[in-house]
Amino acid sequence: MRFFSYFYEKDMSQLFYQTPLDFNKFTNRELLAYALGATLYMPATRTDICVSIMSNKHEGLTSLVIDLEDAIGDSEIHVAEDNLLVELFKLFGALKNGNLTIDQIPLLFIRVRNLEQFKRIQEQAGESMQLLTGLVLPKFEASQGKALLEEVKKVHTVSHPFYAMPILETKKVIRKETRMKELMDIKGLLDEYRDNILNVRIGATDFSGLYGIRRSADMTVYDIAVLRDCIADIINVFLRADSPYVISGPVWEYFSAKERILKPQLRQTPFRERYGREGLKWRTELIGQNLDGLLKEVLMDISNGLTGKTIIHPTHIKAVQAMNVVSYEEYMDANTIINAAAEEYGAVKSQFSNKMNEIKPHTYWAEKILLKSKVYGVLHEEHTNIDLLRAKVYV
């Protein structure tokens, strides 16, 4: 797999100073943690999972979660489990007979309800377990998470790596009086199994539900006080430079137009100056699809140190991934900082003459940027993330 593989090589060379690298489930964990991109959730009751992967139905998709938890009614559990197994068997058969390669399969995860369910699926799935990159662990708690992580560790081998992605979304995490102890306990537990943790995810929808809140398409999670407060503490604990994890942005729930109350969240100027009238028409289309709110939230995610995002609709894939591509200026500053650190400088003026790169404070940031640049690529200096959204794709 590779981000933006739907572009012709000529288009890639025109857009990218450094093109994205290929990756799959066997890629080094530190790099793979940044490669999830827009992670699409799909109910395990879907009977077209294999077909959609083989036909590349969701263009640009790099990671997929087959959901056995909230997307499935309690009365559908056994039907969903049976269907999941059927789809895995189909995919594994296609892989074995050469109709599919490992590089064509997105990073594939299942979201399970509990340890017993995972053991049941694992036993029945047999060799097809090799297709999976790992488990998503919903409503993860320090008191109950160890057994699940221990099982993940048992499945993981050098020849068939297997990872966990815990979701922080419980009462203990959102409530102030229990939050910091629970977060520190979870952090301590994840540290024990660091080699099996791919990233940490945030369950903003579950958090909102505990307070009877649902944000509108005009609002981001950072506009909702109780969510912003909790996300800040999650970042504080899990993004510390001495033992960091990759944290993914929470889900964006909207994918169709509705009547607006607040102003659209995309300025006209960047679209008009770059593309003229066509740019303004395209801006209107983005707003009509409620993608302006998504783009704003993704930018807020990135500003707060998060990478990638959970999505529930394939129309969000390209937007999330385009906004995560590293700019030429970021890349050059990051290289300057890393090189200056090796030579023990204290501060270096940016070659863009618009900032000072302080070496010690910015080294961790620079290391993250260089990791992201490997999987998302680096744009040419004259291009912006908007160009990736605007570029036409010919199939």
N, C-alpha and C positions, 0 to 999 in steps of 0.2 A: 504494500500500500504506500501511497504518497499523497500528501495534500495537493489539491489542484491538478490531479492527474487528468482531469477532463479538458485541460488546455492543450493545444498543440505545442510541440517543443519550441517552435518559432515564437509563439506567444509567450511562453515561459521565459525565454531568453530576453525578450523585450521588456517584460515586467520585473524580472528578478535579477538582482545583483548576485545573490546566492540562492540557487534553487533548493527546494526541500529535499531531504534525504528519504529514501525508501525505508520502511520499517514494517515489522510484524510482531507477533507475540514473543518471538525469540530475541528481540532487540534488548539491549542493556536496560535494566529497570529504571535507572536514573533518567535516561533519555525517553523511555517509553511512557513514563509518568506525564511527560509534556505532550505526548502524541495523541491523546484521546480526542482532542478537538471538541466538536459538538456531539455529545453522547446521546443518541436517540433511544428513547424508551418505547418498547413494543409489547403489548400484552401477549402472554404465552398461549392465549387461545387463538391467535392468528394462525391460519392454515397456509399462509403464503410466505412464510419466513424464508424458506429455502429458495423459492422462486425469485423473491425480491432480491436476495443476495446474488444469485447466479445471473440474473438479468441486469444487475446494477441499477435497479429501479430508483434508488435514492442516491443520486449522483453526488459524489464527494463524501459519502458516509465513510467514516473511519472507525467508529466504535458504536456498538449496539448492545443494549441491555434488554434481555427477554425477561419480562416481569411476571413473577408468580405471587407478588404481594398485593399492593393497593389496587393495581389495575384489574385484579381478579376477585370476583365475588366469592364469599365463603363456600357457596354451593357449587362453584365451578372448579375447585382446587384439583380434583382428580382428573377432570377433563383437561384442564390446562397442563397438568404434569404429563399426561399421556400424549397430548399434542406436541409438547416440547420435545419429548423423546422421538416422536415420529419425524419432526423437522430436523433434529440432530442426526438421526440415522440417514435421512435423505442427503444432508450436506456431507456427511462422512463418506457415503457411497459415491457421491460425485467427486470427492477428493481422491478416493482410491482408484476410481476408473479413469482419472485424468481429465474429467470435464470441468474441474475446478482446481485452482492452485491455492496454497496457503496464503499467498500474497493477495488473492482476490477476496479473502474472507476478512471482514472487519474484525477488530478486536471484539471478541464475543464474550459477554458476561450473562449470568443469570442472577436475578434478584430473588432470593429465597426468603421464606417466612421464618424458618428456624433450622436448627441443626439436623433434626430428624428428617425433615423434608430433603435437605441436601444429601444426606446419607442414602436416602431412598432413591433419589435421582442418580446419584453416583453409581450405585450398585446396578441399576437397570441400564444406564447409558453405556457402560463398558468402554470400548475403544473410542467411541465418539466423544468422550470427555476430553480427548486431545484437541478438539476444536476450540475449547473454551480457554479464554485468557484468565478468567477468574470469576469470583463471586462479588455481588453487591450486597452489603449487609445492612438492611434497613433498621432504623430505631436502635442503633448500636449503643450499648451501655457497657461500662467497665465491669459491672458485676456479672454480666452474662456473655461477654464477648470472647473470653479466653478459649472456651471450648470450640467455638467456630473458627477462631484463628489457628488453633492447634490442628483442626481438621484440614484447613487450607495448607498448612505447613506439611502435612502428611502427603497431600496430593502433589505438591510442588516437587519437581525434579529438574535437574540441569537440562535433560532432553525434552521435558514438557513443563515449562514454567507455569505457575498458577498463582494468582494474586487475589488479594482482598481489597475492596473499596468500601470502608465503613461510611454510613450516612449518619451525620449528627442531626437529630430531629426529635428528641424526646423532651419530656417535661423537665427532667433533671438538667438538661443543657439550657433551655430557654429561661427557666426561672432563676432569678438573681441569687436567691439564697442557697441554691445548690450548684449553680453553674460552674464556678471556678474549681471547686473540688472535683466535680465530675469530669471537667475538661482535663484537669491535670492527671486524674486517674486513667482516663482514656489514653492520654499522651504516654503515660508510663507503660501501659499495656501495649500500645502500638510499637513503642521502642523495643520491646522484647521480640517483636515479630517484624522488625523493620524491613527485612529482605523480602517479606511477603506482602507488604503494603504498597499498592500502586499510587493511590492518592486518597485524600479525604474529601467527602462530599457534604453539602449542606442542604438539609431538607426544609426549605423555606415554606413550602406549602403546608407541611405538617405543623411547623411552628406557628404559622398564621392561624391554622384551624384551632389551635389551643386557646386562641384569644378571640375567635369569631371574626377574624380579619381576612379580607381578600383584596389584594391590591388591584387597582384598575390598570388599564393599558396606558394610562397617563402617568403612572407612578412606577418607580423602580423599588427594589427591596431596600435600597438605601434611603428612600423617602419614608419608610414605615419605621417609626422610632424603636419599637421593641425588636424588630428584625435587625436594624442597623446596630443596635447595642449588642446583640448576641453575636452577630457576624464579626464585629470588631474584636470581641473576646476570643472567638475561634481563631482569627488571624493572629492575635497576640500570642496564643499558646502554640499553634501548629506551624507558624511561619518564621519562628525564631531562627536566626542564622546559625546557632550552635547545633541545632538538630532539626532541620526543616522538613516539611512534607509539602508536596504539591496539593493545593486546595482548588477544587473546581467550583465555578460559579453556579448558584442555584438556578432552578428551572424558570424559564419564561413561559407563561401559560397561554398567551394569546396568539392567534394565527389568522384572524379574519377581521374585516373592518367593522366598526360600529361608530355611532355618533360620538363626536369628540366634545369635551367640555373645555379642556385646556389647549393651549397652543401646541402645534406640532413641535417635536423636539429635534428637528433637523434644520439647521440654518440654510437659507437659500444661497448665500454667497459662494460657498465651496462648489456647489453644483452649477451655478450660473457662470462663474469665472472659468470653470474647467470645461464645461460642456455646452454652455449657452442655453438656448431654449429647450433643447433636448434634455439637458441636465435638469431643468426645472420640471419637465414632464416626468422624468424618472423619479425625482424626489417625491412628486405627488403619488406615484405608484407605490413607493416604499411606505409612505404615510398611510395610504389606503389599505395596505396589508398589515398595518400595525408593526412594521419593522423599525420605525423610528424609535419606539420605546425600547425594543430589544437592543438596537445599536447603542443607545444611551446606556443601558444597563451593562452591556458587555464592556464598554469603555470604563464604566465605574468599577466593574470587576477587575479589570487590568490595572487600574489606578490603585486598587487596594491589594494588589499582589496575587490575585487569583488567575488561573489559567484554564481555558476551556469552559464548557457549560453543559448542564443537563438540558435536553430539549425534548419536546413532545410532538414536534411536527417537522417533517423533512424540509420545509421551506426555510427553516432556521439554520440549516447546516452551513450554507455558504456565507451567511452573514457573520456567524460566530467565528468561523475559521479565517475569513478575510480580515476581521478586526484584530486577530491575534498575530498576524504576520508582523515581523520585526521591521522597523523602518531603517533606512540606510544610516540616518543620524544616530539612532540608538545603537546600531551595530558598531559603527566606527567609534563612538564614545566608549562602548564596552571594551573593545579591543585596546583602546588607548589606556583605559584604567588597568586592565590586566597586565599589559606590557609595562606600565609605569610601576605597578606593584612589584614586579620582578626586579626592577631597578631601584626600588625603595625611594621613589619620589613621594612627596607629601601631597601635592596638588598639581594639576596640569590643566592649562586652558584648553577648552574644546576647540577642535579645528574648525568648528562652525561659528566661533567667536560670539557665542550667545550664552555661555555658561562656564562655570569652573567645575572640573571633575576632581573632587577630593577622593584620594585613593582609598584610604581605609574605610570611610563610610559607604563608598559606592562599590566596593569589590563584590560583595554578595549580590547586589543588583546586577552587576556586569556578568557574573557567572551564570545567573538565571537567563539573562538576555542571550548569551551565547548558546545555552542549551536550547532555548526556544528557537533560535535562528536555524539550528540544524534541522528541526522537524517542520517548522512553518516557513522557513526561507527568509530572505532579506530582499526588500524591494530596492530597485534602482532609485537613486537620489531624486529623480524627477517624478517618481510615481508615489501615490498614496494608497491607503487601504481602500479608498473609494473606487479606485481604478479596478481593483479585483472584483468588486461587486458589479461594476458597470460593464466589464469586458464581456463581449458576446461569446457564447460557447457554441461551437458547431459540432454536431454529432453525425 
